[in-house]
Amino acid sequence: MIDLNENIEVALSYTADFETTTDKNDLRIWAWGVCNIDDFNDFQYGNTMETFIEFLSKHRGCNIYFHNLRFDGEFLISWLLKNGFKYNDDLVSKTFNCVIAGTGQFYKMDICFYKRGKYKKMVHIFDSLKKLPFSVAKIANAFELPILKGEIDYKATREVGHELTSEELAYLRNDVEIMARALNIQIAQGLTHITIGSDSLHMYKSIIGEEKFKHLFPVLDVEVDRDIRRAYRGGYTYVNKIFKGKDVEEGLVYDVNSMYPAVMHNMHNELLPYGIPIFFEGEYVYDDNYPLYIQKIKADLKVKKDHIPTIQCKTNMYFNSNEYIEDTMGLLTMYVTNVDLEVIKEQYEVLEIEYINGYKFKACTGIFDEYIDKYMEMKKNNTGALRQLAKLLLNNLYGKFATNPKTQQKIPYISESGEVEYKTINATDKEPVYTPMGVFITSYARAMIQRTAQSVYHRFCYCDTDSIHIIGNEIPDIEIDDKDLGKWALEGTFKRARFIRAKTYIEEYPDGTLNVKCAGLPDNLKELCNFDNFKVGLKLYGKLLPKRYDGGVILEETDFTIK
């Protein structure tokens, strides 16, 4: 398994894109284009996979970036496996290998055309979506590039050998040039790793130094890391049952400015863990040298009257993993930080609790201040590309600490029907970075949102990780500023709204425009939503889902239903 923290080799680099047919009986690329990341005038194109492979074979050591390699890579893998190339971890003549996670996420492909002795004629293919996790259109706008993404008719019939029209050629060139310009800016900032998370970690290490990093964040034993990881959870997203599915009138929406960086910064004196933890049995006893802890408990809990629930259980068949539990109905086993435990005791009646064991940690503050101050200044004082890169570096560091060392990898092969299929294998375990840091950062962030929501309980409708939606026009008792780190910015106002479930709601702004949020619903279908139809049971046709066929992938239209 490749180390995703490695630098990408400095070499001639291009962005690339395939245009593909939408007929499952004639599935192929009908155009390809590449743009040199260091010379935007170097644009090359063709209309067959064979000419693209020829281009690759003539560019030894070249780096190629597709934006969404998961799609384009299927066409490339299909061709390679059907044209004499074999999958092999040991790259020899006419072989290739991939880094494809067990989740199906593509990270990298290496293609070796020829090997003799130490000489290798090969190319490296990466996914720029892992570097810039936005659509090409959004990147062009957010980076304030001098060109924008165009449009073509994807469904038009294009025969084998189709010569590109001027409109198709302009569309193709814009796509690859937009990504070339964006990556050029990113690489110029020293962001040369495979993912933006790895870039963030590298930039942080460059600020504090490798030795200090190793001292603060030693590699923990696999079993210790496994236990600590059980306390790792994501952001808090919740609809207040008082308003769930009901129409509400007039309200305010606030967002926290850079929530996770704010938690990491010394501004609120949140203690963060470092060093080797100490295991303890039973209930944690305060230790001035080890003031933070993760506790394994069994607890029987019932949410207090007019309080929001804050715990989920993803490992118990009796509870929906996405719902927050109001009544555990008996003892429930949990791994929680001291921060989580404080919030639980604020929100629940503790009917019974058993303290089993845990880990306690040394604590510090300020270890991220220099990094966060640097990129907050970059974010505040720039627009366009530099502002977007600063936001990415601010928001992607914390998660890198909690990268799971246990991984699976997918290996491609051709099925009997000619489609690319995958077998899953267990990959070599990686060393964890320092999971306790990710655990405590997310714990503090949840506590911030949960306590804020509770403070306006009778007005609180909905929250999602770093935002809160409340009814009424009265300004809540929170710190408000449009830009200051960790303070609340007024995101907007609504004159009516309906909150159905997590990440599924509709708001009407004072000017009559609608804000529709619905996880999994594409933007073009959101335009069909209104207050008459946006409810449980709404079914819309036109959601695109990838479907594998002989030759590659087609995005097929299917139904989307709010359940």
Secondary structure, DSSP 8 states (H G I E B T S, - for coil): ---TTSB---S-EEEEEEEE---TTS--EEEEEEEESS-TT-EEEESSHHHHHHHHHTSTT-EEEETTHHHHHHHHHHHHHHTT-EE-SS--TTEEEEEEBTTS-EEEEEEEEEEETTEEEEEEEEEGGGTS-S-HHHHHHHTT-SS------TTS---TT----HHHHHHHHHHHHHHHHHHHHHHHTT--BSSHHHHHHHHHHHHH-HHHHHHHS----HHHHHHHHTT-----EEE-TTTBTSEEEEEEEEEETTHHHHHHSGGG---EEEEEEEEEESS----TTS-EEEEEEEEEEEE-TT-------SS-TTS-TTS--SB-SS-EEEEEEHHHHHHHHHHEEEEEEEEEEEEEEEEES-TTHHHHHHHHHHHHT--HHHHHHHHHHHHHHHHHHT--S--EEEEEEE-TTS-EEEEEEE--------HHHHHHHHHHHHHHHHHHHHHTTTTEEEEETTEEEEESSS--SS-B-SSSTTSEEEEEEEEEEEEEETTEEEEE-TTS-EEEEETT--HHHHTT--TTT-STT-EEEEEEEEEEETTEEEEEEEEEE--
